Amino acid sequence: MTKSRFPKWYLIILLTFICTSVCYIERIGFSVAYTVAADSIGVNQSSKGLILSTFYYGYVMSQVPGGWAAQYIGGRRVLLLSFLLWSLTCCLVPLDASRVNIMVFSRFLIGVAQGFIFPSIHTILAQWIPPNERSRSMSLTTSGMYLGAACSMLLLPSLGKYKGPQSVFLVESALGIMWSILWFRFASDPLPPGFGEPNLPVSMSKEKRTPSTGNVWRLNKIPWKRIISSLPIWAIVVNNFTFHYALYVLVNWWPTYFEQTQFHISISAQSSGNGVF
């Protein structure tokens, strides 16, 4: 009697879900830990804003190279290397709020590393997931961002208060390294070209997938002109930009706002309210 097994791409979705959760734990955890450290020594708001924003300069610079690298090197390898890079950076760089240059460099490096993550995830899911399951799979994967944000807002402020801001960095690094081990152990290269083609229209299946190097496949004849002139795509771009602009402003400045305005709520006291938000 044959034992039934789940498809391998179920595991890929689970691992990428955990991946996005850990990424957002790091992003929000840094704003919490750095706010505590900076306020304890009186760092001015200008320097604080520079350090909090430097991550995004590196992040935006590596998005397009990340997509290219995932296509031609392999999303599995790129995702593993980028995760290890930001995890080791968090672990090795001391959280010294007074050393602005070191903090700026480390945040920029972490931003560059994390900029490779989401393009790699998109490439991996496109290679592994059957076409009729891709929308659902991408929704499940990206929902990890919000779980990670909620968990970090709920737990990390108290951790930073009782164990010190550096403990937040160490927890983030440990989570990143543990995920990297899981990914290295259980993830694999995508299936050979042709997987899922019965679910594609005949006209697409003949020219959609072409082999590149090894098991990595690439797309041919991308209709850039139609993409750039498409109103639905621009609607998605505008929606994504405005949503994430507001999200990242809250992520970076929420702890400072409640601590220094008329509310005077300490970082640790914000845990329960932030988690619900």
N, C-alpha and C positions, 0 to 999 in steps of 0.2 A: 504494500500500500504506500503510495507516494505521499510524502509529508509536504503539506502546503507551506509556502514561504511568502513573505511580503516581497514585493518588487524592491530592487536595490534603491530605486529613486525615492522610496519612502524614507530611507535612512539619510539620503542626501538632503531632503527637505528638513528633517529633524536637525541635522548638523548645521545647516545654514540658518535655521531658526535660532539655535543657540548662539551662533556666530553674531547675528545682528543684535541679540540681547546683550552679549558681552561688550560689543562695540559701544552701545549706548550707556552701559554701566560705566565704562571708562570715561566717556565724554562728560557725563553729568557728575561722576565722581571727582573728576579733576576740578570742576568749578566749585564744588563743595569744599574739597580739601584745600584748594588754593585760597579761597575766600577766608577760611579759618586762619591759615598761615599768614596771609597778607595783612589781615586786620590785626593780628596779634603784634605785629611790628610796625604798624602804621604806614603801609605802602599806599601811595596816593592812587586815586582812581584812574589817572591817565596811564600809569605803568600797569595797573591791574587790567585795564581794557586792552592794552597792547598784548599782554601775555595771553589773555583769554581769546583774543581774535586771531593770533598768529596761527593757531591750528588750522583755521579755515583757509588761509593763504596757501598753505601746503596742500590742503585737502582738494582745493579746486584745481591746482596745477597738475595733479596726478590722475584726474578722472579719465581724460582721453588716453594718455599713455597706459593707464590701467586696462582699459578696454582692448587696446592693441596688444598688450602683453598677454592678456588672457586668451585672445584668439590665436596667437602665434606660438606662445610658449606652453599654454595650458592653464586653465582656470584653477585647477587643483594646486599646482605648484605656486602660482602667483599668490593665491589666497593664503597658503601656508607660510610663505616667506614674509608677506606683509604683516600677518598676525604675529609672527615671531619677532619682527622688527619693532613693532610698537610695544609689545609686551616686555621685551628686554630693555627698551628705552625707559619705560616706566619703572622697571626694577632697578636700573643702574643709576639713573639721574636722581640725586637727592632733592627733596622738596624744600629748597631754600628760597623763600619769597624775596629776599633781598638781592639775590643774584639774577638780575633781570636778563642779562645776555644769555646765560645758560638756560634759563627757563624759556626764553624766546626760541632758542635753537632747538631745544628738546620738543617743544610743542609743534614747531614747524616740521620736524622730522616725523613725529607721530601723525601729524596731519597728512604728510606725503604717504606714509605707510597705509593709513586707513583709507586714503583716496583710491587705492587699488582694490579695496574689498568689494564694494558693491558692483563695479563693472565685472569683477571676477565671478561674483554670485550670479549675475545675469547670464554670463556666458555658460557657467556650469549648468544652470537650470535649463537653458536653451538646448544644451547638448544631451541632458539626461531625461528630461520630462517629456512625455508624449504631448503633442500639440494641443489636444483637447483637455489637458490637465494643467497647462502652464499658468493660466490666470489664477486659478485656485492655489497653485503651489507658490506663486510669487506673493500672493496675499498672506499665506501662512508664514512664509519666510520673513516678510517685512513686519509682520505683527510682533515679531521678537523685539523690534526696536522699542515698542511701547511697553512691553513687559519689562525690558531692561531698564527703561527710564523710571517706571513705577517702583521697581525694586530698589534702584539706587537712591531715589528720593526718600524712600521709606526707611532704608537701613543705614546708608553711608553717613548721614549727618551724625547719628549717635556714635557710630564707629570712630569718626574723626574726633569727636569730643572726648571719648573715654580712652582711646588708644593713640590719639595723635593723628595729624593729617597724613604723615608718612605711611601709616597703616592702610589708608585708603589706596595709596599707590601700590602697596605690596599685594593687597587683595586683588586689585585689577590685574596686576602682572600674573598672579597665580592662576586666575581664571583664564587669562589669555594663553598661558603656557599649557594648561590642562586641555583647553579646547584644541590647541595645535596638536597635542599628542593624540587626541581622539580622531582628529581629521587625518593625520598621517596614518593612523592604524586602520581606520574603517573606510575612508574615502578612496576612490580609485579613479583612473582615467575614464572618460566617457566611452560608451559603446562605439563600435566602428560606424562609419558613415552608412546611412540607410536605416538606422533605428527610427521607428515611428513613421516611416514613409508611407505605409498603408493608410495612415490617417491624413496624409496630405493630398491636396488635389493633384491630379496627374501632371498638370502643367508645371506645378511647383516642384514635385518630387524629382523631376529630371534635371533641374538646374539650381535647386535651392542649396544642396549640400555638395561640396567638393572637398576631397581630402587635402590637407595641408601637410604638416609634419607629424609623423607618428600617428597617434590616435586623435590628434586635434583636427577639427574641421573648420572651415571658414565659409562665409557667405559670399556669393558673387552677385554682381549687378545690383548693388544697393541703390534704390531710386532716390538719391539725395535731393534732387529738384522737387520731386513730389512730396518728400518728407518736409522740406523747408517751407513749401507753399501750402501745407495742409493746415487748415484752421483748427481741426480737432487736436492736432499735435501742439499747436501754439497754446490752445486752451489748457492742455495738460502742463505745459511748461510754465505758464503763468500761475496756475494753481499750485504747482509744486514749489515754485519760487516763493510765493507769498506765504504759503503754509510753513515752509522750513525757515524762512526769515523770522517769522513770529516765534516759532519753536525754539530756535537757537538763541534769540534774544532772551527768552524766558529761562532757558537752560543755563545761560551764562550769568545773568544778572538777578535772577529770582532770589538767591540767598542773600546777596548784598542789599537788595531792595527792602526785604522784610527786616533785615538786621539794622539798617541805618536810617530808615524813615521813621515816621511817627509810631510805627508798630513796635519797633525795638524787640523783635522776636529773635531769639538766638538760633544758631544753625541747628542745634540738636532738637530744639522745640518745634522746628519746622517739619520734622520727619513725617508725622502722621498726616498733616495737611497736604504736604507736597505729594505724598504717595496717593492720596485720594484724587488729587488733581490729575 
